[in-house]
Amino acid sequence: MSVTSIKLPVVSTLVTLLAIVIMFALGLWQLQRAEQKSTRLVMIEAAATTSPLTLGKIINSREDTRDLPVRLTGTLNPETYLLLDNKIHQGRVGFEVLALLNTDSGNVLINFGWVAGDPSRQSLPEVELPYALQDIQGKVAIPIVNPMASETADIVQNWPKVIQQLDLAFIEQVLQVPILPFIVQLDPLATSGFVRQWQPVVMSPEKHIAYAIQWFGLALAALMIYGFALRGKIKNKEQHDL
């Protein structure tokens, strides 16, 4: 009996093919992410060897300014600050503290670092910020807005305001002043009182490659299972025809 005489099960065939295509596409996407992360790490390494730039040079640059070191001076209101929620450090839940720095080149949001939160979430951490920053250094970071995150902060609520993500357009409405389209993450200081362990790349290229191998393996496994099932169907048909 010819294999072509076996009628393929339509539903299981379509489901299997769809699953294989999806898993193969996810594997390719993970490989693309690995390549992007590798390029990003090279950029970070190159930026680390760059001398600190002024805020004006960062603003006027036409190139990618992410991770570039910057030196700035300005004043701020220590009572008006934002707490970025759900930030974890060594298993503890806390906040990242951000405040607006007024400089000669514009208003820029400064990330002072992480502070521990109340495990019961009944109170907010007490934060002491200076009235001015003099010739302080940090690195440029460009936040990515997550469309799936739901912002809970109210524009008119009291300070400090607890925000769910760094949506600069929303923060600009809250502060009611124009702000630059990036933030500055301050360099680590032993006496700062904040934890500053910035991770511009959370997942390594190697991990993305490992995920890609898993997706390709699952696609191959689905194809093999379908093949074994089809082979069993052919054998049963042959035995029935005898």
C-alpha positions in Angstrom: 0.0 0.0 0.0 1.3 3.5 -0.9 1.9 6.1 1.8 0.0 8.5 -0.4 -3.1 6.5 0.0 -3.1 7.4 3.7 -5.4 10.3 4.4 -3.6 12.8 6.7 -5.6 13.9 9.8 -6.4 17.5 8.9 -6.7 19.0 12.4 -3.7 17.3 14.0 -1.6 18.1 10.9 -2.5 21.7 10.9 -2.0 22.1 14.6 1.4 20.4 14.4 2.6 22.5 11.5 1.4 25.7 13.2 3.2 24.7 16.4 6.4 24.0 14.5 6.3 27.3 12.6 5.6 29.2 15.9 8.4 27.5 17.8 10.9 27.9 14.9 10.0 31.6 14.7 10.5 32.0 18.4 13.9 30.3 18.1 14.9 32.7 15.3 13.7 35.6 17.4 15.9 34.5 20.3 18.9 34.3 18.0 18.1 37.9 16.9 17.9 39.0 20.5 21.3 37.3 21.2 22.8 39.3 18.3 21.2 42.5 19.6 22.5 41.9 23.1 26.0 41.2 21.8 26.0 44.5 19.9 24.7 46.2 23.0 27.5 44.8 25.2 30.1 46.1 22.7 28.5 49.6 22.9 28.5 49.5 26.7 32.1 48.5 26.7 33.0 51.3 24.3 31.0 53.8 26.3 32.9 52.8 29.5 36.1 54.1 28.0 34.6 57.5 27.1 35.4 60.6 29.1 32.3 62.1 30.8 30.5 64.5 28.5 28.5 67.6 29.4 24.8 67.4 29.4 24.8 69.9 26.4 26.9 67.5 24.3 24.6 64.6 25.2 21.6 66.6 24.1 23.2 67.7 20.8 24.6 64.3 19.9 23.2 62.7 16.8 24.5 59.2 17.8 23.2 56.7 20.3 23.8 58.2 23.7 22.8 55.2 25.8 25.3 54.3 28.5 27.5 57.4 27.8 29.0 58.9 30.9 27.8 62.4 31.7 28.9 65.1 34.2 26.3 67.6 35.4 25.5 70.3 37.9 22.1 71.6 39.0 19.5 72.1 41.7 16.4 70.1 42.7 13.5 70.1 45.1 14.3 67.4 47.7 10.6 67.1 48.6 9.5 66.4 45.1 10.5 63.0 44.0 9.2 59.8 42.5 9.4 56.2 43.7 9.6 53.6 41.0 7.7 50.6 42.4 8.5 46.8 42.5 12.3 47.0 42.2 14.0 43.9 43.7 17.5 43.9 45.3 18.8 40.7 46.9 15.3 39.3 47.3 14.0 42.5 49.0 11.3 44.6 47.4 11.9 48.4 47.2 11.9 51.4 45.0 14.2 53.4 42.8 14.2 57.1 43.7 14.0 59.7 41.0 14.0 63.5 41.1 14.1 66.3 38.6 17.4 68.2 38.3 17.3 71.7 36.9 20.4 72.5 34.9 21.5 75.2 32.5 20.9 72.7 29.6 17.4 71.7 30.7 15.5 69.5 33.1 16.7 66.0 33.4 15.3 63.1 35.6 18.0 61.7 37.9 17.8 58.1 39.2 19.5 58.1 42.7 19.2 54.4 43.1 17.4 51.7 45.1 16.0 51.9 48.6 14.2 49.2 50.6 10.5 49.4 51.0 8.1 48.4 53.8 7.3 44.6 53.4 3.8 45.3 54.6 3.5 48.2 52.1 1.8 50.3 54.8 4.3 53.2 54.5 6.8 54.7 52.0 10.5 54.9 52.6 11.9 58.2 54.0 14.4 59.6 51.5 16.8 62.5 52.0 17.9 64.2 48.8 20.2 67.2 48.5 19.2 70.6 47.2 21.9 70.6 44.6 24.3 68.3 42.7 27.7 69.7 41.9 29.8 68.1 39.2 28.3 64.7 39.7 28.7 61.8 37.3 26.3 59.2 35.9 25.3 57.3 32.8 22.6 58.1 30.2 19.7 55.6 30.1 16.6 55.6 27.9 13.6 54.0 29.5 11.3 51.7 27.5 7.6 52.0 28.2 5.8 48.7 28.7 2.3 49.1 27.2 1.1 46.2 29.4 1.9 48.0 32.6 -0.9 50.0 34.3 0.1 53.3 35.8 -1.5 53.9 39.2 0.0 57.3 40.0 -2.3 60.3 40.1 -1.1 63.6 38.7 -2.6 65.6 41.6 -1.7 63.3 44.5 0.8 64.3 47.2 4.5 63.8 47.1 6.3 61.4 46.8 4.5 59.8 44.0 4.7 56.0 43.4 4.9 55.2 39.7 4.9 51.8 38.0 7.3 52.6 35.1 9.4 55.3 33.6 7.0 56.8 31.2 8.6 60.1 30.6 5.6 61.6 28.9 3.5 60.9 31.9 6.2 62.1 34.3 6.4 65.3 32.3 2.6 65.8 33.0 3.2 65.1 36.7 6.1 67.5 37.0 4.4 70.1 34.7 7.7 71.1 33.1 9.4 69.9 30.0 12.1 67.2 30.6 14.8 65.7 28.5 14.0 62.4 26.7 16.4 60.3 28.9 17.4 59.8 32.5 20.7 59.8 34.2 21.6 56.9 36.5 24.1 58.2 39.1 27.4 56.4 39.5 27.9 54.3 42.7 29.0 56.0 45.8 29.8 54.3 49.1 28.2 57.1 51.1 25.2 57.8 48.9 22.7 55.7 51.0 21.3 54.2 47.8 22.0 50.9 46.0 23.3 51.6 42.5 23.8 48.3 40.7 22.6 49.2 37.2 22.0 46.3 34.7 21.6 47.7 31.2 21.6 44.1 29.9 19.5 41.8 32.1 19.7 38.7 30.0 23.0 37.6 28.4 23.4 36.6 24.7 24.3 33.1 25.8 20.9 32.8 27.6 19.1 33.9 24.5 21.0 31.3 22.4 20.1 28.6 25.0 16.4 29.6 24.7 16.7 29.4 20.9 18.1 25.9 21.1 15.2 24.9 23.3 12.6 26.2 20.9 14.3 24.5 17.9 14.4 21.3 20.0 10.7 21.5 20.8 10.0 22.1 17.1 12.0 19.0 16.2 10.3 17.0 18.9 6.8 18.0 17.7 7.8 16.9 14.2 9.1 13.6 15.4 6.0 12.9 17.5 3.8 13.7 14.5 6.0 11.4 12.4 5.7 8.5 14.9 2.0 9.0 15.1 1.6 9.0 11.3 3.8 5.9 11.1 1.5 4.1 13.6 -1.5 5.1 11.6 0.1 3.7 8.4 0.9 0.4 10.2 -2.6 0.1 11.5 -4.1 0.7 8.1 -1.8 -1.9 6.6 -2.8 -4.5 9.2 -6.5 -3.7 8.7 -6.2 -4.2 4.9 -4.5 -7.6 5.2 
